[in-house]
Amino acid sequence: MTRRSRLLAALALALLALTACSPSYPPGPSGKVTDRDRAYFKPGGWRYSLTVDSRKFRVTRDDYKRCVRGSSYPACTTHG
């Protein structure tokens, strides 16, 4: 294996690891964020959720941090 092919293989493995570590969840309903929740589970770590119009759904940590109570979901999830 040449040095270049080893480097490309290492890069591909790193990209695979990064994409596997960032979860994606189905989007929740559109509306006003009425509650936020986070809980720690020993085997899996932190789990984040938002409540919109009495419907609770799971979100990523980044979406949890961006969407405060009273904000409009899913608009609050965009970078800006």
PDB file of N, CA, C and O in Angstrom:
ATOM      1  N   MET A   1       0.849  -1.163   0.000  1.00  0.00           N
ATOM      2  CA  MET A   1       0.000   0.000   0.000  1.00  0.00           C
ATOM      3  C   MET A   1       0.902   1.236   0.000  1.00  0.00           C
ATOM      4  O   MET A   1       1.835   1.333   0.797  1.00  0.00           O
ATOM      5  N   THR A   2       0.624   2.140  -0.866  1.00  0.00           N
ATOM      6  CA  THR A   2       1.448   3.342  -0.945  1.00  0.00           C
ATOM      7  C   THR A   2       1.061   4.331   0.143  1.00  0.00           C
ATOM      8  O   THR A   2       0.010   4.208   0.772  1.00  0.00           O
ATOM      9  N   ARG A   3       1.901   5.282   0.345  1.00  0.00           N
ATOM     10  CA  ARG A   3       1.652   6.289   1.367  1.00  0.00           C
ATOM     11  C   ARG A   3       0.367   7.069   1.065  1.00  0.00           C
ATOM     12  O   ARG A   3      -0.412   7.377   1.967  1.00  0.00           O
ATOM     13  N   ARG A   4       0.163   7.378  -0.209  1.00  0.00           N
ATOM     14  CA  ARG A   4      -1.030   8.129  -0.593  1.00  0.00           C
ATOM     15  C   ARG A   4      -2.303   7.329  -0.334  1.00  0.00           C
ATOM     16  O   ARG A   4      -3.282   7.880   0.169  1.00  0.00           O
ATOM     17  N   SER A   5      -2.307   6.062  -0.665  1.00  0.00           N
ATOM     18  CA  SER A   5      -3.505   5.251  -0.452  1.00  0.00           C
ATOM     19  C   SER A   5      -3.784   5.053   1.040  1.00  0.00           C
ATOM     20  O   SER A   5      -4.943   4.987   1.449  1.00  0.00           O
ATOM     21  N   ARG A   6      -2.730   4.959   1.852  1.00  0.00           N
ATOM     22  CA  ARG A   6      -2.940   4.881   3.310  1.00  0.00           C
ATOM     23  C   ARG A   6      -3.550   6.169   3.846  1.00  0.00           C
ATOM     24  O   ARG A   6      -4.429   6.140   4.708  1.00  0.00           O
ATOM     25  N   LEU A   7      -3.077   7.295   3.328  1.00  0.00           N
ATOM     26  CA  LEU A   7      -3.611   8.582   3.750  1.00  0.00           C
ATOM     27  C   LEU A   7      -5.080   8.712   3.355  1.00  0.00           C
ATOM     28  O   LEU A   7      -5.898   9.173   4.151  1.00  0.00           O
ATOM     29  N   LEU A   8      -5.415   8.310   2.140  1.00  0.00           N
ATOM     30  CA  LEU A   8      -6.804   8.364   1.697  1.00  0.00           C
ATOM     31  C   LEU A   8      -7.697   7.429   2.510  1.00  0.00           C
ATOM     32  O   LEU A   8      -8.836   7.771   2.827  1.00  0.00           O
ATOM     33  N   ALA A   9      -7.181   6.259   2.843  1.00  0.00           N
ATOM     34  CA  ALA A   9      -7.953   5.313   3.657  1.00  0.00           C
ATOM     35  C   ALA A   9      -8.190   5.886   5.061  1.00  0.00           C
ATOM     36  O   ALA A   9      -9.284   5.747   5.607  1.00  0.00           O
ATOM     37  N   ALA A  10      -7.177   6.524   5.643  1.00  0.00           N
ATOM     38  CA  ALA A  10      -7.323   7.130   6.961  1.00  0.00           C
ATOM     39  C   ALA A  10      -8.322   8.277   6.926  1.00  0.00           C
ATOM     40  O   ALA A  10      -9.111   8.440   7.857  1.00  0.00           O
ATOM     41  N   LEU A  11      -8.297   9.063   5.874  1.00  0.00           N
ATOM     42  CA  LEU A  11      -9.235  10.170   5.727  1.00  0.00           C
ATOM     43  C   LEU A  11     -10.663   9.649   5.593  1.00  0.00           C
ATOM     44  O   LEU A  11     -11.582  10.188   6.210  1.00  0.00           O
ATOM     45  N   ALA A  12     -10.849   8.613   4.797  1.00  0.00           N
ATOM     46  CA  ALA A  12     -12.182   8.029   4.630  1.00  0.00           C
ATOM     47  C   ALA A  12     -12.700   7.464   5.947  1.00  0.00           C
ATOM     48  O   ALA A  12     -13.881   7.609   6.260  1.00  0.00           O
ATOM     49  N   LEU A  13     -11.838   6.829   6.710  1.00  0.00           N
ATOM     50  CA  LEU A  13     -12.232   6.291   8.003  1.00  0.00           C
ATOM     51  C   LEU A  13     -12.607   7.402   8.972  1.00  0.00           C
ATOM     52  O   LEU A  13     -13.578   7.272   9.716  1.00  0.00           O
ATOM     53  N   ALA A  14     -11.847   8.490   8.971  1.00  0.00           N
ATOM     54  CA  ALA A  14     -12.163   9.626   9.842  1.00  0.00           C
ATOM     55  C   ALA A  14     -13.502  10.252   9.477  1.00  0.00           C
ATOM     56  O   ALA A  14     -14.284  10.597  10.363  1.00  0.00           O
ATOM     57  N   LEU A  15     -13.775  10.403   8.188  1.00  0.00           N
ATOM     58  CA  LEU A  15     -15.057  10.955   7.753  1.00  0.00           C
ATOM     59  C   LEU A  15     -16.217  10.041   8.138  1.00  0.00           C
ATOM     60  O   LEU A  15     -17.280  10.511   8.540  1.00  0.00           O
ATOM     61  N   LEU A  16     -16.006   8.749   8.013  1.00  0.00           N
ATOM     62  CA  LEU A  16     -17.041   7.799   8.405  1.00  0.00           C
ATOM     63  C   LEU A  16     -17.327   7.901   9.897  1.00  0.00           C
ATOM     64  O   LEU A  16     -18.486   7.877  10.311  1.00  0.00           O
ATOM     65  N   ALA A  17     -16.286   8.014  10.701  1.00  0.00           N
ATOM     66  CA  ALA A  17     -16.466   8.133  12.146  1.00  0.00           C
ATOM     67  C   ALA A  17     -17.203   9.415  12.506  1.00  0.00           C
ATOM     68  O   ALA A  17     -18.052   9.410  13.398  1.00  0.00           O
ATOM     69  N   LEU A  18     -16.892  10.502  11.830  1.00  0.00           N
ATOM     70  CA  LEU A  18     -17.565  11.772  12.121  1.00  0.00           C
ATOM     71  C   LEU A  18     -19.038  11.737  11.751  1.00  0.00           C
ATOM     72  O   LEU A  18     -19.872  12.252  12.496  1.00  0.00           O
ATOM     73  N   THR A  19     -19.369  11.148  10.630  1.00  0.00           N
ATOM     74  CA  THR A  19     -20.772  11.086  10.234  1.00  0.00           C
ATOM     75  C   THR A  19     -21.551  10.108  11.101  1.00  0.00           C
ATOM     76  O   THR A  19     -22.750  10.298  11.306  1.00  0.00           O
ATOM     77  N   ALA A  20     -20.918   9.093  11.604  1.00  0.00           N
ATOM     78  CA  ALA A  20     -21.600   8.131  12.467  1.00  0.00           C
ATOM     79  C   ALA A  20     -21.879   8.727  13.839  1.00  0.00           C
ATOM     80  O   ALA A  20     -22.813   8.298  14.516  1.00  0.00           O
ATOM     81  N   CYS A  21     -21.099   9.694  14.256  1.00  0.00           N
ATOM     82  CA  CYS A  21     -21.254  10.275  15.585  1.00  0.00           C
ATOM     83  C   CYS A  21     -22.243  11.422  15.632  1.00  0.00           C
ATOM     84  O   CYS A  21     -22.623  11.847  16.723  1.00  0.00           O
ATOM     85  N   SER A  22     -22.671  11.934  14.509  1.00  0.00           N
ATOM     86  CA  SER A  22     -23.633  13.033  14.535  1.00  0.00           C
ATOM     87  C   SER A  22     -25.000  12.491  14.141  1.00  0.00           C
ATOM     88  O   SER A  22     -25.274  12.269  12.961  1.00  0.00           O
ATOM     89  N   PRO A  23     -25.860  12.278  15.142  1.00  0.00           N
ATOM     90  CA  PRO A  23     -27.162  11.679  14.852  1.00  0.00           C
ATOM     91  C   PRO A  23     -28.079  12.656  14.120  1.00  0.00           C
ATOM     92  O   PRO A  23     -27.923  13.873  14.225  1.00  0.00           O
ATOM     93  N   SER A  24     -29.016  12.115  13.393  1.00  0.00           N
ATOM     94  CA  SER A  24     -30.062  12.935  12.808  1.00  0.00           C
ATOM     95  C   SER A  24     -31.394  12.286  13.172  1.00  0.00           C
ATOM     96  O   SER A  24     -31.543  11.065  13.135  1.00  0.00           O
ATOM     97  N   TYR A  25     -32.328  13.110  13.515  1.00  0.00           N
ATOM     98  CA  TYR A  25     -33.643  12.633  13.922  1.00  0.00           C
ATOM     99  C   TYR A  25     -34.685  13.215  12.981  1.00  0.00           C
ATOM    100  O   TYR A  25     -34.457  14.268  12.386  1.00  0.00           O
ATOM    101  N   PRO A  26     -35.818  12.551  12.838  1.00  0.00           N
ATOM    102  CA  PRO A  26     -36.859  13.107  11.980  1.00  0.00           C
ATOM    103  C   PRO A  26     -37.316  14.458  12.532  1.00  0.00           C
ATOM    104  O   PRO A  26     -37.356  14.644  13.748  1.00  0.00           O
ATOM    105  N   PRO A  27     -37.657  15.392  11.661  1.00  0.00           N
ATOM    106  CA  PRO A  27     -38.067  16.716  12.145  1.00  0.00           C
ATOM    107  C   PRO A  27     -39.385  16.641  12.895  1.00  0.00           C
ATOM    108  O   PRO A  27     -40.236  15.797  12.615  1.00  0.00           O
ATOM    109  N   GLY A  28     -39.530  17.528  13.837  1.00  0.00           N
ATOM    110  CA  GLY A  28     -40.768  17.604  14.603  1.00  0.00           C
ATOM    111  C   GLY A  28     -41.764  18.522  13.911  1.00  0.00           C
ATOM    112  O   GLY A  28     -41.511  19.001  12.806  1.00  0.00           O
ATOM    113  N   PRO A  29     -42.896  18.765  14.561  1.00  0.00           N
ATOM    114  CA  PRO A  29     -43.916  19.621  13.970  1.00  0.00           C
ATOM    115  C   PRO A  29     -43.486  21.093  13.983  1.00  0.00           C
ATOM    116  O   PRO A  29     -42.710  21.510  14.842  1.00  0.00           O
ATOM    117  N   SER A  30     -43.980  21.850  13.053  1.00  0.00           N
ATOM    118  CA  SER A  30     -43.709  23.290  13.038  1.00  0.00           C
ATOM    119  C   SER A  30     -44.550  23.967  14.114  1.00  0.00           C
ATOM    120  O   SER A  30     -45.686  23.569  14.371  1.00  0.00           O
ATOM    121  N   GLY A  31     -43.984  24.982  14.731  1.00  0.00           N
ATOM    122  CA  GLY A  31     -44.730  25.723  15.744  1.00  0.00           C
ATOM    123  C   GLY A  31     -43.817  26.382  16.746  1.00  0.00           C
ATOM    124  O   GLY A  31     -42.618  26.530  16.513  1.00  0.00           O
ATOM    125  N   LYS A  32     -44.394  26.775  17.862  1.00  0.00           N
ATOM    126  CA  LYS A  32     -43.680  27.483  18.921  1.00  0.00           C
ATOM    127  C   LYS A  32     -43.132  26.483  19.947  1.00  0.00           C
ATOM    128  O   LYS A  32     -43.847  25.590  20.403  1.00  0.00           O
ATOM    129  N   VAL A  33     -41.856  26.647  20.300  1.00  0.00           N
ATOM    130  CA  VAL A  33     -41.236  25.766  21.291  1.00  0.00           C
ATOM    131  C   VAL A  33     -41.802  26.116  22.664  1.00  0.00           C
ATOM    132  O   VAL A  33     -41.658  27.245  23.133  1.00  0.00           O
ATOM    133  N   THR A  34     -42.449  25.141  23.305  1.00  0.00           N
ATOM    134  CA  THR A  34     -43.047  25.389  24.615  1.00  0.00           C
ATOM    135  C   THR A  34     -42.248  24.783  25.752  1.00  0.00           C
ATOM    136  O   THR A  34     -42.425  25.182  26.903  1.00  0.00           O
ATOM    137  N   ASP A  35     -41.371  23.828  25.464  1.00  0.00           N
ATOM    138  CA  ASP A  35     -40.568  23.220  26.518  1.00  0.00           C
ATOM    139  C   ASP A  35     -39.329  22.575  25.909  1.00  0.00           C
ATOM    140  O   ASP A  35     -39.309  22.180  24.744  1.00  0.00           O
ATOM    141  N   ARG A  36     -38.303  22.485  26.743  1.00  0.00           N
ATOM    142  CA  ARG A  36     -37.051  21.830  26.349  1.00  0.00           C
ATOM    143  C   ARG A  36     -36.683  20.868  27.466  1.00  0.00           C
ATOM    144  O   ARG A  36     -36.961  21.121  28.638  1.00  0.00           O
ATOM    145  N   ASP A  37     -36.057  19.767  27.090  1.00  0.00           N
ATOM    146  CA  ASP A  37     -35.691  18.780  28.095  1.00  0.00           C
ATOM    147  C   ASP A  37     -34.395  18.106  27.686  1.00  0.00           C
ATOM    148  O   ASP A  37     -34.144  17.866  26.505  1.00  0.00           O
ATOM    149  N   ARG A  38     -33.581  17.808  28.681  1.00  0.00           N
ATOM    150  CA  ARG A  38     -32.388  17.003  28.431  1.00  0.00           C
ATOM    151  C   ARG A  38     -32.246  16.034  29.588  1.00  0.00           C
ATOM    152  O   ARG A  38     -32.555  16.360  30.734  1.00  0.00           O
ATOM    153  N   ALA A  39     -31.784  14.861  29.276  1.00  0.00           N
ATOM    154  CA  ALA A  39     -31.619  13.828  30.284  1.00  0.00           C
ATOM    155  C   ALA A  39     -30.356  13.043  29.996  1.00  0.00           C
ATOM    156  O   ALA A  39     -29.974  12.863  28.840  1.00  0.00           O
ATOM    157  N   TYR A  40     -29.709  12.579  31.054  1.00  0.00           N
ATOM    158  CA  TYR A  40     -28.494  11.797  30.888  1.00  0.00           C
ATOM    159  C   TYR A  40     -28.815  10.328  31.107  1.00  0.00           C
ATOM    160  O   TYR A  40     -29.396   9.948  32.124  1.00  0.00           O
ATOM    161  N   PHE A  41     -28.431   9.514  30.143  1.00  0.00           N
ATOM    162  CA  PHE A  41     -28.594   8.069  30.242  1.00  0.00           C
ATOM    163  C   PHE A  41     -27.203   7.449  30.222  1.00  0.00           C
ATOM    164  O   PHE A  41     -26.423   7.689  29.301  1.00  0.00           O
ATOM    165  N   LYS A  42     -26.905   6.671  31.215  1.00  0.00           N
ATOM    166  CA  LYS A  42     -25.550   6.148  31.393  1.00  0.00           C
ATOM    167  C   LYS A  42     -24.974   5.472  30.149  1.00  0.00           C
ATOM    168  O   LYS A  42     -23.840   5.777  29.780  1.00  0.00           O
ATOM    169  N   PRO A  43     -25.699   4.571  29.487  1.00  0.00           N
ATOM    170  CA  PRO A  43     -25.062   3.928  28.329  1.00  0.00           C
ATOM    171  C   PRO A  43     -24.958   4.826  27.094  1.00  0.00           C
ATOM    172  O   PRO A  43     -24.075   4.615  26.263  1.00  0.00           O
ATOM    173  N   GLY A  44     -25.824   5.808  26.957  1.00  0.00           N
ATOM    174  CA  GLY A  44     -25.854   6.576  25.717  1.00  0.00           C
ATOM    175  C   GLY A  44     -25.468   8.032  25.823  1.00  0.00           C
ATOM    176  O   GLY A  44     -25.281   8.688  24.799  1.00  0.00           O
ATOM    177  N   GLY A  45     -25.343   8.559  27.022  1.00  0.00           N
ATOM    178  CA  GLY A  45     -25.015   9.969  27.179  1.00  0.00           C
ATOM    179  C   GLY A  45     -26.266  10.836  27.197  1.00  0.00           C
ATOM    180  O   GLY A  45     -27.357  10.376  27.533  1.00  0.00           O
ATOM    181  N   TRP A  46     -26.086  12.086  26.834  1.00  0.00           N
ATOM    182  CA  TRP A  46     -27.180  13.052  26.861  1.00  0.00           C
ATOM    183  C   TRP A  46     -28.166  12.831  25.730  1.00  0.00           C
ATOM    184  O   TRP A  46     -27.784  12.494  24.609  1.00  0.00           O
ATOM    185  N   ARG A  47     -29.457  13.027  26.045  1.00  0.00           N
ATOM    186  CA  ARG A  47     -30.525  12.995  25.051  1.00  0.00           C
ATOM    187  C   ARG A  47     -31.315  14.291  25.185  1.00  0.00           C
ATOM    188  O   ARG A  47     -31.702  14.684  26.285  1.00  0.00           O
ATOM    189  N   TYR A  48     -31.545  14.939  24.070  1.00  0.00           N
ATOM    190  CA  TYR A  48     -32.188  16.242  24.055  1.00  0.00           C
ATOM    191  C   TYR A  48     -33.534  16.156  23.355  1.00  0.00           C
ATOM    192  O   TYR A  48     -33.689  15.426  22.376  1.00  0.00           O
ATOM    193  N   SER A  49     -34.518  16.914  23.869  1.00  0.00           N
ATOM    194  CA  SER A  49     -35.823  16.938  23.220  1.00  0.00           C
ATOM    195  C   SER A  49     -36.449  18.318  23.348  1.00  0.00           C
ATOM    196  O   SER A  49     -36.132  19.088  24.255  1.00  0.00           O
ATOM    197  N   LEU A  50     -37.338  18.603  22.423  1.00  0.00           N
ATOM    198  CA  LEU A  50     -38.122  19.833  22.426  1.00  0.00           C
ATOM    199  C   LEU A  50     -39.590  19.452  22.425  1.00  0.00           C
ATOM    200  O   LEU A  50     -39.961  18.369  21.972  1.00  0.00           O
ATOM    201  N   THR A  51     -40.424  20.352  22.937  1.00  0.00           N
ATOM    202  CA  THR A  51     -41.865  20.170  22.868  1.00  0.00           C
ATOM    203  C   THR A  51     -42.449  21.324  22.070  1.00  0.00           C
ATOM    204  O   THR A  51     -42.228  22.491  22.393  1.00  0.00           O
ATOM    205  N   VAL A  52     -43.191  20.989  21.031  1.00  0.00           N
ATOM    206  CA  VAL A  52     -43.866  21.966  20.180  1.00  0.00           C
ATOM    207  C   VAL A  52     -45.324  21.534  20.080  1.00  0.00           C
ATOM    208  O   VAL A  52     -45.619  20.417  19.654  1.00  0.00           O
ATOM    209  N   ASP A  53     -46.227  22.415  20.470  1.00  0.00           N
ATOM    210  CA  ASP A  53     -47.663  22.116  20.400  1.00  0.00           C
ATOM    211  C   ASP A  53     -47.995  20.783  21.077  1.00  0.00           C
ATOM    212  O   ASP A  53     -48.688  19.944  20.501  1.00  0.00           O
ATOM    213  N   SER A  54     -47.504  20.599  22.280  1.00  0.00           N
ATOM    214  CA  SER A  54     -47.754  19.403  23.098  1.00  0.00           C
ATOM    215  C   SER A  54     -47.179  18.130  22.499  1.00  0.00           C
ATOM    216  O   SER A  54     -47.532  17.037  22.942  1.00  0.00           O
ATOM    217  N   ARG A  55     -46.307  18.237  21.510  1.00  0.00           N
ATOM    218  CA  ARG A  55     -45.661  17.052  20.926  1.00  0.00           C
ATOM    219  C   ARG A  55     -44.179  17.109  21.236  1.00  0.00           C
ATOM    220  O   ARG A  55     -43.479  18.034  20.824  1.00  0.00           O
ATOM    221  N   LYS A  56     -43.710  16.113  21.963  1.00  0.00           N
ATOM    222  CA  LYS A  56     -42.303  16.030  22.355  1.00  0.00           C
ATOM    223  C   LYS A  56     -41.561  15.173  21.343  1.00  0.00           C
ATOM    224  O   LYS A  56     -42.045  14.113  20.944  1.00  0.00           O
ATOM    225  N   PHE A  57     -40.383  15.633  20.928  1.00  0.00           N
ATOM    226  CA  PHE A  57     -39.598  14.882  19.964  1.00  0.00           C
ATOM    227  C   PHE A  57     -38.122  15.109  20.239  1.00  0.00           C
ATOM    228  O   PHE A  57     -37.725  16.110  20.837  1.00  0.00           O
ATOM    229  N   ARG A  58     -37.330  14.163  19.792  1.00  0.00           N
ATOM    230  CA  ARG A  58     -35.891  14.187  20.042  1.00  0.00           C
ATOM    231  C   ARG A  58     -35.173  15.041  19.007  1.00  0.00           C
ATOM    232  O   ARG A  58     -35.523  15.032  17.827  1.00  0.00           O
ATOM    233  N   VAL A  59     -34.159  15.783  19.465  1.00  0.00           N
ATOM    234  CA  VAL A  59     -33.369  16.644  18.586  1.00  0.00           C
ATOM    235  C   VAL A  59     -31.891  16.480  18.905  1.00  0.00           C
ATOM    236  O   VAL A  59     -31.524  15.882  19.917  1.00  0.00           O
ATOM    237  N   THR A  60     -31.056  17.013  18.038  1.00  0.00           N
ATOM    238  CA  THR A  60     -29.620  16.994  18.282  1.00  0.00           C
ATOM    239  C   THR A  60     -29.262  18.044  19.331  1.00  0.00           C
ATOM    240  O   THR A  60     -30.070  18.922  19.635  1.00  0.00           O
ATOM    241  N   ARG A  61     -28.081  17.956  19.871  1.00  0.00           N
ATOM    242  CA  ARG A  61     -27.619  18.918  20.864  1.00  0.00           C
ATOM    243  C   ARG A  61     -27.581  20.327  20.278  1.00  0.00           C
ATOM    244  O   ARG A  61     -27.951  21.291  20.947  1.00  0.00           O
ATOM    245  N   ASP A  62     -27.133  20.444  19.029  1.00  0.00           N
ATOM    246  CA  ASP A  62     -27.068  21.761  18.398  1.00  0.00           C
ATOM    247  C   ASP A  62     -28.454  22.389  18.268  1.00  0.00           C
ATOM    248  O   ASP A  62     -28.620  23.576  18.546  1.00  0.00           O
ATOM    249  N   ASP A  63     -29.442  21.613  17.851  1.00  0.00           N
ATOM    250  CA  ASP A  63     -30.803  22.144  17.748  1.00  0.00           C
ATOM    251  C   ASP A  63     -31.341  22.512  19.127  1.00  0.00           C
ATOM    252  O   ASP A  63     -32.032  23.521  19.267  1.00  0.00           O
ATOM    253  N   TYR A  64     -31.041  21.718  20.137  1.00  0.00           N
ATOM    254  CA  TYR A  64     -31.471  22.014  21.497  1.00  0.00           C
ATOM    255  C   TYR A  64     -30.896  23.347  21.966  1.00  0.00           C
ATOM    256  O   TYR A  64     -31.597  24.150  22.581  1.00  0.00           O
ATOM    257  N   LYS A  65     -29.622  23.577  21.673  1.00  0.00           N
ATOM    258  CA  LYS A  65     -28.975  24.808  22.102  1.00  0.00           C
ATOM    259  C   LYS A  65     -29.534  26.026  21.360  1.00  0.00           C
ATOM    260  O   LYS A  65     -29.621  27.106  21.944  1.00  0.00           O
ATOM    261  N   ARG A  66     -29.910  25.878  20.108  1.00  0.00           N
ATOM    262  CA  ARG A  66     -30.404  27.005  19.307  1.00  0.00           C
ATOM    263  C   ARG A  66     -31.860  27.353  19.602  1.00  0.00           C
ATOM    264  O   ARG A  66     -32.244  28.517  19.486  1.00  0.00           O
ATOM    265  N   CYS A  67     -32.669  26.383  19.978  1.00  0.00           N
ATOM    266  CA  CYS A  67     -34.112  26.586  20.119  1.00  0.00           C
ATOM    267  C   CYS A  67     -34.500  26.796  21.578  1.00  0.00           C
ATOM    268  O   CYS A  67     -34.560  25.843  22.356  1.00  0.00           O
ATOM    269  N   VAL A  68     -34.757  28.026  21.936  1.00  0.00           N
ATOM    270  CA  VAL A  68     -35.180  28.354  23.296  1.00  0.00           C
ATOM    271  C   VAL A  68     -36.705  28.406  23.349  1.00  0.00           C
ATOM    272  O   VAL A  68     -37.368  28.423  22.312  1.00  0.00           O
ATOM    273  N   ARG A  69     -37.254  28.429  24.556  1.00  0.00           N
ATOM    274  CA  ARG A  69     -38.709  28.538  24.697  1.00  0.00           C
ATOM    275  C   ARG A  69     -39.194  29.809  24.020  1.00  0.00           C
ATOM    276  O   ARG A  69     -38.604  30.879  24.170  1.00  0.00           O
ATOM    277  N   GLY A  70     -40.268  29.671  23.281  1.00  0.00           N
ATOM    278  CA  GLY A  70     -40.854  30.800  22.585  1.00  0.00           C
ATOM    279  C   GLY A  70     -40.358  30.969  21.155  1.00  0.00           C
ATOM    280  O   GLY A  70     -40.938  31.737  20.388  1.00  0.00           O
ATOM    281  N   SER A  71     -39.295  30.264  20.788  1.00  0.00           N
ATOM    282  CA  SER A  71     -38.787  30.382  19.418  1.00  0.00           C
ATOM    283  C   SER A  71     -39.643  29.552  18.468  1.00  0.00           C
ATOM    284  O   SER A  71     -40.402  28.681  18.893  1.00  0.00           O
ATOM    285  N   SER A  72     -39.509  29.830  17.196  1.00  0.00           N
ATOM    286  CA  SER A  72     -40.295  29.149  16.178  1.00  0.00           C
ATOM    287  C   SER A  72     -39.498  27.977  15.611  1.00  0.00           C
ATOM    288  O   SER A  72     -38.409  28.157  15.066  1.00  0.00           O
ATOM    289  N   TYR A  73     -40.055  26.779  15.749  1.00  0.00           N
ATOM    290  CA  TYR A  73     -39.416  25.583  15.214  1.00  0.00           C
ATOM    291  C   TYR A  73     -39.999  25.299  13.845  1.00  0.00           C
ATOM    292  O   TYR A  73     -41.216  25.422  13.711  1.00  0.00           O
ATOM    293  N   PRO A  74     -39.277  24.945  12.850  1.00  0.00           N
ATOM    294  CA  PRO A  74     -37.877  24.600  12.751  1.00  0.00           C
ATOM    295  C   PRO A  74     -36.961  25.770  12.400  1.00  0.00           C
ATOM    296  O   PRO A  74     -35.761  25.568  12.209  1.00  0.00           O
ATOM    297  N   ALA A  75     -37.498  26.989  12.309  1.00  0.00           N
ATOM    298  CA  ALA A  75     -36.661  28.139  11.940  1.00  0.00           C
ATOM    299  C   ALA A  75     -35.499  28.336  12.917  1.00  0.00           C
ATOM    300  O   ALA A  75     -34.434  28.804  12.514  1.00  0.00           O
ATOM    301  N   CYS A  76     -35.685  27.989  14.186  1.00  0.00           N
ATOM    302  CA  CYS A  76     -34.624  28.192  15.177  1.00  0.00           C
ATOM    303  C   CYS A  76     -33.432  27.252  14.956  1.00  0.00           C
ATOM    304  O   CYS A  76     -32.358  27.489  15.511  1.00  0.00           O
ATOM    305  N   THR A  77     -33.599  26.212  14.172  1.00  0.00           N
ATOM    306  CA  THR A  77     -32.508  25.257  13.965  1.00  0.00           C
ATOM    307  C   THR A  77     -31.490  25.716  12.932  1.00  0.00           C
ATOM    308  O   THR A  77     -30.398  25.155  12.842  1.00  0.00           O
ATOM    309  N   THR A  78     -31.839  26.726  12.158  1.00  0.00           N
ATOM    310  CA  THR A  78     -30.921  27.170  11.115  1.00  0.00           C
ATOM    311  C   THR A  78     -29.800  28.016  11.698  1.00  0.00           C
ATOM    312  O   THR A  78     -29.963  28.680  12.722  1.00  0.00           O
ATOM    313  N   HIS A  79     -28.672  27.975  11.029  1.00  0.00           N
ATOM    314  CA  HIS A  79     -27.529  28.787  11.454  1.00  0.00           C
ATOM    315  C   HIS A  79     -27.819  30.220  11.078  1.00  0.00           C
ATOM    316  O   HIS A  79     -28.360  30.492  10.007  1.00  0.00           O
ATOM    317  N   GLY A  80     -27.464  31.130  11.949  1.00  0.00           N
ATOM    318  CA  GLY A  80     -27.732  32.466  11.531  1.00  0.00           C
ATOM    319  C   GLY A  80     -27.221  33.485  12.423  1.00  0.00           C
ATOM    320  O   GLY A  80     -27.393  34.676  12.162  1.00  0.00           O
TER     321      GLY A  80
END
